[in-house]
Amino acid sequence: MGGITGYPTEGIFLMTRKTLLAFSVLFLLGCDGKSITKPVTVPPGTTIEIYATSPAAGPSTISAIDPVTKTTINLVTPPIITTSDIATVAKSYQDLETTGNASPPTSIPSLEIVLNANGAAKMLAATTNPTSPVQAVVVNGTTIAAPKIITPINKSFRVIGDHRSPLFLNGIRAATGQPNG
């Protein structure tokens, strides 16, 4: 399991994918981030969108690829959140607690998103009793994470994806303007 959680977030995403599960089992509830870069506004020319997903394609969906499973997911349009709903973003590192025989890194990069008042209201409405628990985080047209929502999200949250994937790492870089590494 991987997910979204942490300091100073109010909501939690949980992403369950075979590849991450095979790598390790991560328990992220209650863990504070190791470090965070200075929060900034989304860089000019960068788009960040968060979509609900649907199990089936339809007239109000667009196809995307889940970055972990490499399967097709259906993004429900319009997006729940767009760049204009985001107050600040930051690159952070999420401390991990692990179980089992896996030895993952002690922390992994994540994308911290703080929403403005309009975005917070939309996200809370979309994550309270959602029709689909999976949402997709899209940066510059590329899906970088498809986490499962496990609790309503209000103003801020942390996106954790496949920390070994250049796709995820480059998404954080594009969203924050911060270099990888």
Biotite code that builds the C-alpha atoms (Angstrom):
import biotite.structure as struc

atoms = struc.array([
    struc.Atom([0.000, 0.000, 0.000], chain_id="A", res_id=1, res_name="MET", atom_name="CA", element="C"),
    struc.Atom([1.056, 3.552, -0.557], chain_id="A", res_id=2, res_name="GLY", atom_name="CA", element="C"),
    struc.Atom([-0.995, 6.638, -0.121], chain_id="A", res_id=3, res_name="GLY", atom_name="CA", element="C"),
    struc.Atom([-1.411, 10.226, 0.720], chain_id="A", res_id=4, res_name="ILE", atom_name="CA", element="C"),
    struc.Atom([-1.231, 11.540, 4.240], chain_id="A", res_id=5, res_name="THR", atom_name="CA", element="C"),
    struc.Atom([0.827, 13.614, 6.593], chain_id="A", res_id=6, res_name="GLY", atom_name="CA", element="C"),
    struc.Atom([1.680, 16.920, 8.127], chain_id="A", res_id=7, res_name="TYR", atom_name="CA", element="C"),
    struc.Atom([-0.069, 19.394, 7.908], chain_id="A", res_id=8, res_name="PRO", atom_name="CA", element="C"),
    struc.Atom([-2.687, 17.569, 5.906], chain_id="A", res_id=9, res_name="THR", atom_name="CA", element="C"),
    struc.Atom([-6.331, 17.106, 6.720], chain_id="A", res_id=10, res_name="GLU", atom_name="CA", element="C"),
    struc.Atom([-7.140, 14.253, 4.326], chain_id="A", res_id=11, res_name="GLY", atom_name="CA", element="C"),
    struc.Atom([-5.763, 10.897, 3.409], chain_id="A", res_id=12, res_name="ILE", atom_name="CA", element="C"),
    struc.Atom([-5.574, 9.057, 0.087], chain_id="A", res_id=13, res_name="PHE", atom_name="CA", element="C"),
    struc.Atom([-4.664, 5.392, 0.125], chain_id="A", res_id=14, res_name="LEU", atom_name="CA", element="C"),
    struc.Atom([-3.363, 3.773, -3.040], chain_id="A", res_id=15, res_name="MET", atom_name="CA", element="C"),
    struc.Atom([-3.402, -0.003, -3.237], chain_id="A", res_id=16, res_name="THR", atom_name="CA", element="C"),
    struc.Atom([-1.577, -1.436, -6.243], chain_id="A", res_id=17, res_name="ARG", atom_name="CA", element="C"),
    struc.Atom([0.033, -4.857, -6.805], chain_id="A", res_id=18, res_name="LYS", atom_name="CA", element="C"),
    struc.Atom([3.456, -3.435, -7.601], chain_id="A", res_id=19, res_name="THR", atom_name="CA", element="C"),
    struc.Atom([3.627, -1.343, -4.466], chain_id="A", res_id=20, res_name="LEU", atom_name="CA", element="C"),
    struc.Atom([2.185, -4.156, -2.373], chain_id="A", res_id=21, res_name="LEU", atom_name="CA", element="C"),
    struc.Atom([4.807, -6.554, -3.727], chain_id="A", res_id=22, res_name="ALA", atom_name="CA", element="C"),
    struc.Atom([7.509, -4.025, -2.830], chain_id="A", res_id=23, res_name="PHE", atom_name="CA", element="C"),
    struc.Atom([6.353, -3.437, 0.729], chain_id="A", res_id=24, res_name="SER", atom_name="CA", element="C"),
    struc.Atom([3.445, -2.773, 2.977], chain_id="A", res_id=25, res_name="VAL", atom_name="CA", element="C"),
    struc.Atom([3.439, 0.793, 4.173], chain_id="A", res_id=26, res_name="LEU", atom_name="CA", element="C"),
    struc.Atom([1.428, 2.209, 7.008], chain_id="A", res_id=27, res_name="PHE", atom_name="CA", element="C"),
    struc.Atom([1.272, 5.955, 6.615], chain_id="A", res_id=28, res_name="LEU", atom_name="CA", element="C"),
    struc.Atom([-1.426, 6.976, 9.050], chain_id="A", res_id=29, res_name="LEU", atom_name="CA", element="C"),
    struc.Atom([-0.053, 9.258, 11.709], chain_id="A", res_id=30, res_name="GLY", atom_name="CA", element="C"),
    struc.Atom([3.379, 9.692, 10.122], chain_id="A", res_id=31, res_name="CYS", atom_name="CA", element="C"),
    struc.Atom([4.801, 13.173, 9.814], chain_id="A", res_id=32, res_name="ASP", atom_name="CA", element="C"),
    struc.Atom([6.761, 14.293, 6.780], chain_id="A", res_id=33, res_name="GLY", atom_name="CA", element="C"),
    struc.Atom([10.532, 14.327, 7.206], chain_id="A", res_id=34, res_name="LYS", atom_name="CA", element="C"),
    struc.Atom([10.998, 17.625, 5.391], chain_id="A", res_id=35, res_name="SER", atom_name="CA", element="C"),
    struc.Atom([9.149, 19.968, 3.111], chain_id="A", res_id=36, res_name="ILE", atom_name="CA", element="C"),
    struc.Atom([10.311, 22.595, 0.663], chain_id="A", res_id=37, res_name="THR", atom_name="CA", element="C"),
    struc.Atom([8.932, 26.103, 0.925], chain_id="A", res_id=38, res_name="LYS", atom_name="CA", element="C"),
    struc.Atom([5.332, 26.081, -0.360], chain_id="A", res_id=39, res_name="PRO", atom_name="CA", element="C"),
    struc.Atom([4.972, 27.925, -3.668], chain_id="A", res_id=40, res_name="VAL", atom_name="CA", element="C"),
    struc.Atom([2.230, 28.698, -6.146], chain_id="A", res_id=41, res_name="THR", atom_name="CA", element="C"),
    struc.Atom([1.983, 26.349, -9.115], chain_id="A", res_id=42, res_name="VAL", atom_name="CA", element="C"),
    struc.Atom([4.623, 27.435, -11.664], chain_id="A", res_id=43, res_name="PRO", atom_name="CA", element="C"),
    struc.Atom([3.303, 29.339, -14.703], chain_id="A", res_id=44, res_name="PRO", atom_name="CA", element="C"),
    struc.Atom([2.312, 27.033, -17.554], chain_id="A", res_id=45, res_name="GLY", atom_name="CA", element="C"),
    struc.Atom([1.876, 24.015, -15.245], chain_id="A", res_id=46, res_name="THR", atom_name="CA", element="C"),
    struc.Atom([-1.522, 22.375, -14.857], chain_id="A", res_id=47, res_name="THR", atom_name="CA", element="C"),
    struc.Atom([-2.600, 20.215, -11.951], chain_id="A", res_id=48, res_name="ILE", atom_name="CA", element="C"),
    struc.Atom([-5.969, 18.480, -12.038], chain_id="A", res_id=49, res_name="GLU", atom_name="CA", element="C"),
    struc.Atom([-7.649, 15.947, -9.789], chain_id="A", res_id=50, res_name="ILE", atom_name="CA", element="C"),
    struc.Atom([-10.322, 13.724, -11.294], chain_id="A", res_id=51, res_name="TYR", atom_name="CA", element="C"),
    struc.Atom([-12.866, 11.288, -9.950], chain_id="A", res_id=52, res_name="ALA", atom_name="CA", element="C"),
    struc.Atom([-12.727, 7.976, -11.805], chain_id="A", res_id=53, res_name="THR", atom_name="CA", element="C"),
    struc.Atom([-15.397, 5.700, -13.215], chain_id="A", res_id=54, res_name="SER", atom_name="CA", element="C"),
    struc.Atom([-15.220, 1.913, -13.620], chain_id="A", res_id=55, res_name="PRO", atom_name="CA", element="C"),
    struc.Atom([-16.617, 2.271, -17.153], chain_id="A", res_id=56, res_name="ALA", atom_name="CA", element="C"),
    struc.Atom([-15.968, 4.641, -20.045], chain_id="A", res_id=57, res_name="ALA", atom_name="CA", element="C"),
    struc.Atom([-18.786, 7.002, -20.917], chain_id="A", res_id=58, res_name="GLY", atom_name="CA", element="C"),
    struc.Atom([-19.598, 10.287, -22.622], chain_id="A", res_id=59, res_name="PRO", atom_name="CA", element="C"),
    struc.Atom([-18.233, 12.286, -19.657], chain_id="A", res_id=60, res_name="SER", atom_name="CA", element="C"),
    struc.Atom([-14.970, 10.352, -19.258], chain_id="A", res_id=61, res_name="THR", atom_name="CA", element="C"),
    struc.Atom([-11.525, 10.444, -20.791], chain_id="A", res_id=62, res_name="ILE", atom_name="CA", element="C"),
    struc.Atom([-9.117, 7.515, -20.795], chain_id="A", res_id=63, res_name="SER", atom_name="CA", element="C"),
    struc.Atom([-5.837, 7.653, -18.923], chain_id="A", res_id=64, res_name="ALA", atom_name="CA", element="C"),
    struc.Atom([-3.218, 5.152, -17.817], chain_id="A", res_id=65, res_name="ILE", atom_name="CA", element="C"),
    struc.Atom([-2.795, 4.241, -14.156], chain_id="A", res_id=66, res_name="ASP", atom_name="CA", element="C"),
    struc.Atom([0.916, 4.920, -13.563], chain_id="A", res_id=67, res_name="PRO", atom_name="CA", element="C"),
    struc.Atom([1.371, 1.855, -11.334], chain_id="A", res_id=68, res_name="VAL", atom_name="CA", element="C"),
    struc.Atom([-0.805, -0.868, -12.855], chain_id="A", res_id=69, res_name="THR", atom_name="CA", element="C"),
    struc.Atom([-0.446, 0.445, -16.435], chain_id="A", res_id=70, res_name="LYS", atom_name="CA", element="C"),
    struc.Atom([-4.161, -0.272, -16.959], chain_id="A", res_id=71, res_name="THR", atom_name="CA", element="C"),
    struc.Atom([-6.718, 2.108, -18.424], chain_id="A", res_id=72, res_name="THR", atom_name="CA", element="C"),
    struc.Atom([-8.658, 4.257, -15.977], chain_id="A", res_id=73, res_name="ILE", atom_name="CA", element="C"),
    struc.Atom([-11.610, 6.495, -16.847], chain_id="A", res_id=74, res_name="ASN", atom_name="CA", element="C"),
    struc.Atom([-11.364, 10.091, -15.640], chain_id="A", res_id=75, res_name="LEU", atom_name="CA", element="C"),
    struc.Atom([-14.718, 11.786, -15.050], chain_id="A", res_id=76, res_name="VAL", atom_name="CA", element="C"),
    struc.Atom([-14.875, 15.257, -16.599], chain_id="A", res_id=77, res_name="THR", atom_name="CA", element="C"),
    struc.Atom([-14.766, 18.000, -15.628], chain_id="A", res_id=78, res_name="PRO", atom_name="CA", element="C"),
    struc.Atom([-11.990, 17.590, -13.040], chain_id="A", res_id=79, res_name="PRO", atom_name="CA", element="C"),
    struc.Atom([-12.850, 18.067, -9.373], chain_id="A", res_id=80, res_name="ILE", atom_name="CA", element="C"),
    struc.Atom([-9.832, 20.318, -8.831], chain_id="A", res_id=81, res_name="ILE", atom_name="CA", element="C"),
    struc.Atom([-7.922, 22.466, -11.324], chain_id="A", res_id=82, res_name="THR", atom_name="CA", element="C"),
    struc.Atom([-4.823, 24.611, -10.928], chain_id="A", res_id=83, res_name="THR", atom_name="CA", element="C"),
    struc.Atom([-6.969, 27.640, -10.043], chain_id="A", res_id=84, res_name="SER", atom_name="CA", element="C"),
    struc.Atom([-8.244, 25.761, -6.942], chain_id="A", res_id=85, res_name="ASP", atom_name="CA", element="C"),
    struc.Atom([-4.711, 25.298, -5.572], chain_id="A", res_id=86, res_name="ILE", atom_name="CA", element="C"),
    struc.Atom([-3.186, 27.836, -3.171], chain_id="A", res_id=87, res_name="ALA", atom_name="CA", element="C"),
    struc.Atom([0.275, 26.267, -2.835], chain_id="A", res_id=88, res_name="THR", atom_name="CA", element="C"),
    struc.Atom([2.296, 23.144, -3.601], chain_id="A", res_id=89, res_name="VAL", atom_name="CA", element="C"),
    struc.Atom([5.483, 21.797, -2.065], chain_id="A", res_id=90, res_name="ALA", atom_name="CA", element="C"),
    struc.Atom([7.788, 18.835, -2.415], chain_id="A", res_id=91, res_name="LYS", atom_name="CA", element="C"),
    struc.Atom([7.990, 16.880, 0.800], chain_id="A", res_id=92, res_name="SER", atom_name="CA", element="C"),
    struc.Atom([9.345, 13.600, 2.067], chain_id="A", res_id=93, res_name="TYR", atom_name="CA", element="C"),
    struc.Atom([7.037, 11.178, 3.824], chain_id="A", res_id=94, res_name="GLN", atom_name="CA", element="C"),
    struc.Atom([8.517, 9.104, 6.644], chain_id="A", res_id=95, res_name="ASP", atom_name="CA", element="C"),
    struc.Atom([7.517, 5.464, 6.477], chain_id="A", res_id=96, res_name="LEU", atom_name="CA", element="C"),
    struc.Atom([6.667, 2.783, 8.932], chain_id="A", res_id=97, res_name="GLU", atom_name="CA", element="C"),
    struc.Atom([7.140, -0.662, 7.422], chain_id="A", res_id=98, res_name="THR", atom_name="CA", element="C"),
    struc.Atom([6.187, -4.201, 8.197], chain_id="A", res_id=99, res_name="THR", atom_name="CA", element="C"),
    struc.Atom([7.221, -7.507, 6.722], chain_id="A", res_id=100, res_name="GLY", atom_name="CA", element="C"),
    struc.Atom([10.558, -8.429, 5.248], chain_id="A", res_id=101, res_name="ASN", atom_name="CA", element="C"),
    struc.Atom([10.792, -5.458, 2.869], chain_id="A", res_id=102, res_name="ALA", atom_name="CA", element="C"),
    struc.Atom([13.430, -2.789, 3.381], chain_id="A", res_id=103, res_name="SER", atom_name="CA", element="C"),
    struc.Atom([12.118, 0.343, 1.672], chain_id="A", res_id=104, res_name="PRO", atom_name="CA", element="C"),
    struc.Atom([13.782, 3.726, 2.032], chain_id="A", res_id=105, res_name="PRO", atom_name="CA", element="C"),
    struc.Atom([13.079, 5.527, 5.303], chain_id="A", res_id=106, res_name="THR", atom_name="CA", element="C"),
    struc.Atom([11.265, 8.314, 3.455], chain_id="A", res_id=107, res_name="SER", atom_name="CA", element="C"),
    struc.Atom([9.826, 8.866, 0.008], chain_id="A", res_id=108, res_name="ILE", atom_name="CA", element="C"),
    struc.Atom([9.057, 12.014, -1.989], chain_id="A", res_id=109, res_name="PRO", atom_name="CA", element="C"),
    struc.Atom([5.529, 13.320, -2.047], chain_id="A", res_id=110, res_name="SER", atom_name="CA", element="C"),
    struc.Atom([3.558, 16.266, -3.395], chain_id="A", res_id=111, res_name="LEU", atom_name="CA", element="C"),
    struc.Atom([1.892, 18.458, -0.784], chain_id="A", res_id=112, res_name="GLU", atom_name="CA", element="C"),
    struc.Atom([-1.152, 20.354, -2.108], chain_id="A", res_id=113, res_name="ILE", atom_name="CA", element="C"),
    struc.Atom([-2.947, 23.110, -0.194], chain_id="A", res_id=114, res_name="VAL", atom_name="CA", element="C"),
    struc.Atom([-6.249, 24.204, -1.704], chain_id="A", res_id=115, res_name="LEU", atom_name="CA", element="C"),
    struc.Atom([-7.835, 27.653, -1.626], chain_id="A", res_id=116, res_name="ASN", atom_name="CA", element="C"),
    struc.Atom([-11.326, 28.049, -0.084], chain_id="A", res_id=117, res_name="ALA", atom_name="CA", element="C"),
    struc.Atom([-13.112, 27.196, -3.362], chain_id="A", res_id=118, res_name="ASN", atom_name="CA", element="C"),
    struc.Atom([-10.931, 24.120, -3.946], chain_id="A", res_id=119, res_name="GLY", atom_name="CA", element="C"),
    struc.Atom([-11.327, 22.945, -0.345], chain_id="A", res_id=120, res_name="ALA", atom_name="CA", element="C"),
    struc.Atom([-15.123, 23.068, -0.625], chain_id="A", res_id=121, res_name="ALA", atom_name="CA", element="C"),
    struc.Atom([-15.072, 21.141, -3.922], chain_id="A", res_id=122, res_name="LYS", atom_name="CA", element="C"),
    struc.Atom([-12.648, 18.506, -2.611], chain_id="A", res_id=123, res_name="MET", atom_name="CA", element="C"),
    struc.Atom([-14.626, 17.963, 0.581], chain_id="A", res_id=124, res_name="LEU", atom_name="CA", element="C"),
    struc.Atom([-17.840, 17.512, -1.419], chain_id="A", res_id=125, res_name="ALA", atom_name="CA", element="C"),
    struc.Atom([-16.132, 15.095, -3.832], chain_id="A", res_id=126, res_name="ALA", atom_name="CA", element="C"),
    struc.Atom([-14.497, 12.966, -1.124], chain_id="A", res_id=127, res_name="THR", atom_name="CA", element="C"),
    struc.Atom([-17.445, 12.699, 1.248], chain_id="A", res_id=128, res_name="THR", atom_name="CA", element="C"),
    struc.Atom([-19.269, 9.534, 0.145], chain_id="A", res_id=129, res_name="ASN", atom_name="CA", element="C"),
    struc.Atom([-17.642, 9.471, -3.318], chain_id="A", res_id=130, res_name="PRO", atom_name="CA", element="C"),
    struc.Atom([-19.236, 7.399, -6.087], chain_id="A", res_id=131, res_name="THR", atom_name="CA", element="C"),
    struc.Atom([-15.761, 6.041, -6.848], chain_id="A", res_id=132, res_name="SER", atom_name="CA", element="C"),
    struc.Atom([-13.090, 5.935, -4.138], chain_id="A", res_id=133, res_name="PRO", atom_name="CA", element="C"),
    struc.Atom([-10.242, 6.321, -6.656], chain_id="A", res_id=134, res_name="VAL", atom_name="CA", element="C"),
    struc.Atom([-9.122, 9.747, -7.813], chain_id="A", res_id=135, res_name="GLN", atom_name="CA", element="C"),
    struc.Atom([-6.432, 10.558, -10.330], chain_id="A", res_id=136, res_name="ALA", atom_name="CA", element="C"),
    struc.Atom([-3.796, 13.253, -9.899], chain_id="A", res_id=137, res_name="VAL", atom_name="CA", element="C"),
    struc.Atom([-2.823, 14.667, -13.297], chain_id="A", res_id=138, res_name="VAL", atom_name="CA", element="C"),
    struc.Atom([0.119, 17.030, -13.876], chain_id="A", res_id=139, res_name="VAL", atom_name="CA", element="C"),
    struc.Atom([0.513, 18.589, -17.323], chain_id="A", res_id=140, res_name="ASN", atom_name="CA", element="C"),
    struc.Atom([-1.824, 15.988, -18.834], chain_id="A", res_id=141, res_name="GLY", atom_name="CA", element="C"),
    struc.Atom([-0.041, 12.964, -17.331], chain_id="A", res_id=142, res_name="THR", atom_name="CA", element="C"),
    struc.Atom([-1.545, 10.861, -14.548], chain_id="A", res_id=143, res_name="THR", atom_name="CA", element="C"),
    struc.Atom([1.112, 10.649, -11.813], chain_id="A", res_id=144, res_name="ILE", atom_name="CA", element="C"),
    struc.Atom([-0.964, 8.855, -9.144], chain_id="A", res_id=145, res_name="ALA", atom_name="CA", element="C"),
    struc.Atom([-4.345, 7.145, -8.818], chain_id="A", res_id=146, res_name="ALA", atom_name="CA", element="C"),
    struc.Atom([-4.899, 6.851, -5.067], chain_id="A", res_id=147, res_name="PRO", atom_name="CA", element="C"),
    struc.Atom([-7.921, 5.513, -3.242], chain_id="A", res_id=148, res_name="LYS", atom_name="CA", element="C"),
    struc.Atom([-9.742, 7.934, -0.935], chain_id="A", res_id=149, res_name="ILE", atom_name="CA", element="C"),
    struc.Atom([-10.237, 6.550, 2.565], chain_id="A", res_id=150, res_name="ILE", atom_name="CA", element="C"),
    struc.Atom([-11.451, 9.667, 4.370], chain_id="A", res_id=151, res_name="THR", atom_name="CA", element="C"),
    struc.Atom([-12.899, 13.048, 3.309], chain_id="A", res_id=152, res_name="PRO", atom_name="CA", element="C"),
    struc.Atom([-10.302, 15.619, 2.273], chain_id="A", res_id=153, res_name="ILE", atom_name="CA", element="C"),
    struc.Atom([-10.694, 19.293, 2.967], chain_id="A", res_id=154, res_name="ASN", atom_name="CA", element="C"),
    struc.Atom([-7.953, 21.886, 2.564], chain_id="A", res_id=155, res_name="LYS", atom_name="CA", element="C"),
    struc.Atom([-4.679, 20.009, 2.225], chain_id="A", res_id=156, res_name="SER", atom_name="CA", element="C"),
    struc.Atom([-3.287, 16.603, 1.413], chain_id="A", res_id=157, res_name="PHE", atom_name="CA", element="C"),
    struc.Atom([-0.118, 14.804, 0.418], chain_id="A", res_id=158, res_name="ARG", atom_name="CA", element="C"),
    struc.Atom([0.140, 12.727, -2.766], chain_id="A", res_id=159, res_name="VAL", atom_name="CA", element="C"),
    struc.Atom([2.351, 9.657, -2.535], chain_id="A", res_id=160, res_name="ILE", atom_name="CA", element="C"),
    struc.Atom([2.941, 7.577, -5.642], chain_id="A", res_id=161, res_name="GLY", atom_name="CA", element="C"),
    struc.Atom([5.517, 5.122, -6.902], chain_id="A", res_id=162, res_name="ASP", atom_name="CA", element="C"),
    struc.Atom([8.690, 6.763, -5.597], chain_id="A", res_id=163, res_name="HIS", atom_name="CA", element="C"),
    struc.Atom([10.782, 4.663, -8.011], chain_id="A", res_id=164, res_name="ARG", atom_name="CA", element="C"),
    struc.Atom([8.941, 5.996, -11.060], chain_id="A", res_id=165, res_name="SER", atom_name="CA", element="C"),
    struc.Atom([10.444, 8.851, -13.095], chain_id="A", res_id=166, res_name="PRO", atom_name="CA", element="C"),
    struc.Atom([6.855, 9.682, -14.105], chain_id="A", res_id=167, res_name="LEU", atom_name="CA", element="C"),
    struc.Atom([5.905, 10.418, -10.476], chain_id="A", res_id=168, res_name="PHE", atom_name="CA", element="C"),
    struc.Atom([9.170, 12.187, -9.647], chain_id="A", res_id=169, res_name="LEU", atom_name="CA", element="C"),
    struc.Atom([8.967, 14.351, -12.776], chain_id="A", res_id=170, res_name="ASN", atom_name="CA", element="C"),
    struc.Atom([5.353, 15.177, -11.893], chain_id="A", res_id=171, res_name="GLY", atom_name="CA", element="C"),
    struc.Atom([6.471, 16.507, -8.503], chain_id="A", res_id=172, res_name="ILE", atom_name="CA", element="C"),
    struc.Atom([9.226, 18.517, -10.198], chain_id="A", res_id=173, res_name="ARG", atom_name="CA", element="C"),
    struc.Atom([6.804, 20.014, -12.732], chain_id="A", res_id=174, res_name="ALA", atom_name="CA", element="C"),
    struc.Atom([4.191, 20.814, -10.069], chain_id="A", res_id=175, res_name="ALA", atom_name="CA", element="C"),
    struc.Atom([6.613, 22.505, -7.660], chain_id="A", res_id=176, res_name="THR", atom_name="CA", element="C"),
    struc.Atom([9.532, 23.684, -9.749], chain_id="A", res_id=177, res_name="GLY", atom_name="CA", element="C"),
    struc.Atom([11.775, 21.738, -7.336], chain_id="A", res_id=178, res_name="GLN", atom_name="CA", element="C"),
    struc.Atom([14.468, 19.424, -8.742], chain_id="A", res_id=179, res_name="PRO", atom_name="CA", element="C"),
    struc.Atom([14.268, 15.647, -8.350], chain_id="A", res_id=180, res_name="ASN", atom_name="CA", element="C"),
    struc.Atom([16.429, 14.079, -5.688], chain_id="A", res_id=181, res_name="GLY", atom_name="CA", element="C"),
])
